[in-house]
Amino acid sequence: APVFAQERYSARLWENNAAGALVLRVRATDADWGQNARVRYRLAEGRVRGAPLSSYVSVQAETG
């Protein structure tokens, strides 16, 4: 299973960040070989004030 570089990640966001601004970077590795070692990231869907979390932030699947 993938192992994250930190047990927990936390970020504070300033109001009115520019679109595309970096908020947080996470890192995980997998000890498998080849394609099985590949780690992809995604947000667990949630809601913020009734709107999907994905309407506020996004994640780069390949880099975290």
Rosetta silent file (secondary structure, phi, psi, omega in degrees, C-alpha in Angstrom):
SEQUENCE: APVFAQERYSARLWENNAAGALVLRVRATDADWGQNARVRYRLAEGRVRGAPLSSYVSVQAETG
SCORE:     score description
SCORE:     0.000 S_00000001
   1 L     0.000  147.656  177.060    0.000    0.000    0.000 S_00000001
   2 L   -59.256  146.511  178.349    1.185    3.576   -0.604 S_00000001
   3 E  -120.615  126.105  179.339    2.897    5.293    2.325 S_00000001
   4 E   -82.249  148.778 -179.284    2.568    9.047    2.769 S_00000001
   5 L   -64.101  -29.552  177.771    5.598   11.157    3.693 S_00000001
   6 L  -127.784  151.614  178.098    3.620   12.618    6.615 S_00000001
   7 L   -70.940  -38.094  179.305    0.889   11.082    8.728 S_00000001
   8 L  -134.288  149.750  175.328   -1.247   14.244    8.465 S_00000001
   9 L  -124.209  145.117 -179.769   -1.322   17.237    6.202 S_00000001
  10 L  -145.239  145.806  178.449   -2.823   20.594    7.031 S_00000001
  11 L  -145.776  147.753  173.025   -3.130   23.874    5.161 S_00000001
  12 L  -111.164  135.775 -178.656   -4.570   27.302    5.813 S_00000001
  13 L  -109.171  136.783  174.465   -6.122   29.157    2.947 S_00000001
  14 L   -86.885  147.450  178.240   -6.233   32.881    2.561 S_00000001
  15 L   -63.872  142.988  176.546   -9.399   34.454    1.297 S_00000001
  16 L    63.987   37.932  172.800   -9.422   35.327   -2.409 S_00000001
  17 L   -59.932  149.866  175.985   -6.501   33.128   -3.473 S_00000001
  18 L   -69.029  144.135  176.351   -5.715   33.356   -7.160 S_00000001
  19 L   -57.499  134.448  179.334   -7.128   30.530   -9.268 S_00000001
  20 L    86.629    0.056 -179.720   -4.506   27.817   -9.646 S_00000001
  21 L   -66.649  141.028  177.391   -2.553   28.853   -6.524 S_00000001
  22 L   -71.219  128.976 -179.520   -0.710   26.034   -4.774 S_00000001
  23 L  -106.003  -45.371 -175.274   -2.388   25.231   -1.479 S_00000001
  24 L  -160.044  144.454  175.170   -0.707   22.041   -0.316 S_00000001
  25 L  -121.154  130.940  177.026    1.565   19.358   -1.709 S_00000001
  26 L  -115.350  159.118 -179.519    1.408   15.756   -0.488 S_00000001
  27 L  -142.021  134.686  175.687    3.759   12.902   -1.248 S_00000001
  28 E  -138.965  151.672  176.822    3.351    9.143   -1.123 S_00000001
  29 E  -129.369  158.747  178.394    5.457    6.252   -2.336 S_00000001
  30 L  -131.750  130.415 -175.009    4.700    2.610   -3.040 S_00000001
  31 L   -77.051   -4.343  177.971    7.343   -0.100   -2.670 S_00000001
  32 L   -67.376  177.884 -179.161    5.962   -2.178   -5.565 S_00000001
  33 L  -106.400  152.800  172.162    7.628   -2.327   -9.002 S_00000001
  34 H    55.686 -135.288 -177.481    6.661   -0.701  -12.305 S_00000001
  35 H   -59.953  -31.072 -179.634    2.998    0.206  -12.810 S_00000001
  36 H   -69.904  -16.759  178.428    2.122   -1.212   -9.390 S_00000001
  37 H   -89.560   -6.704 -176.757    4.369    1.397   -7.767 S_00000001
  38 L   -70.977  130.496  178.637    2.514    4.241   -9.455 S_00000001
  39 L  -110.861  130.359  175.794    0.631    6.510   -7.035 S_00000001
  40 L  -121.643  144.357 -175.696   -2.323    8.605   -8.196 S_00000001
  41 L  -112.257  149.872  172.921   -4.071   11.204   -6.079 S_00000001
  42 L  -156.566  158.639  176.751   -7.676   12.339   -5.906 S_00000001
  43 L   -83.732  140.448  168.802   -9.933   14.249   -3.557 S_00000001
  44 L   -77.964  125.469 -174.381  -12.496   12.421   -1.501 S_00000001
  45 L   -66.321  134.613  176.915  -15.683   14.205   -2.502 S_00000001
  46 L  -144.209 -174.316 -179.364  -17.224   16.360    0.164 S_00000001
  47 E  -129.918  143.872  175.392  -19.335   19.476    0.334 S_00000001
  48 E  -126.295  116.243 -178.555  -18.566   23.041    1.409 S_00000001
  49 L    50.372   39.740  177.514  -21.578   25.243    2.062 S_00000001
  50 L    85.806  -11.025 -179.230  -23.667   22.923   -0.100 S_00000001
  51 E  -101.730  150.213  178.307  -21.290   22.983   -3.091 S_00000001
  52 E   -60.123  139.272  177.561  -18.978   20.102   -4.095 S_00000001
  53 H   -53.269  -36.578 -178.091  -15.464   20.376   -2.649 S_00000001
  54 H   -66.061  -11.480  175.378  -14.139   19.948   -6.197 S_00000001
  55 H   -82.807   -9.389  178.814  -15.667   23.327   -7.133 S_00000001
  56 L  -106.240  -40.173 -176.994  -13.194   24.961   -4.712 S_00000001
  57 L  -136.358  160.095  174.797   -9.993   22.918   -5.060 S_00000001
  58 L  -137.219  166.242  179.457   -8.460   20.368   -7.390 S_00000001
  59 L  -128.973  141.522  174.933   -5.598   17.925   -7.166 S_00000001
  60 L   -83.295  112.220 -172.301   -2.992   17.003   -9.748 S_00000001
  61 L   -57.750  -34.478 -175.355   -3.501   13.249   -9.997 S_00000001
  62 L   -85.175  -27.851 -171.999    0.080   12.440  -10.972 S_00000001
  63 L  -116.562  -12.789 -179.386    1.984   14.725   -8.578 S_00000001
  64 L    76.484    0.000    0.000   -0.249   15.288   -5.556 S_00000001
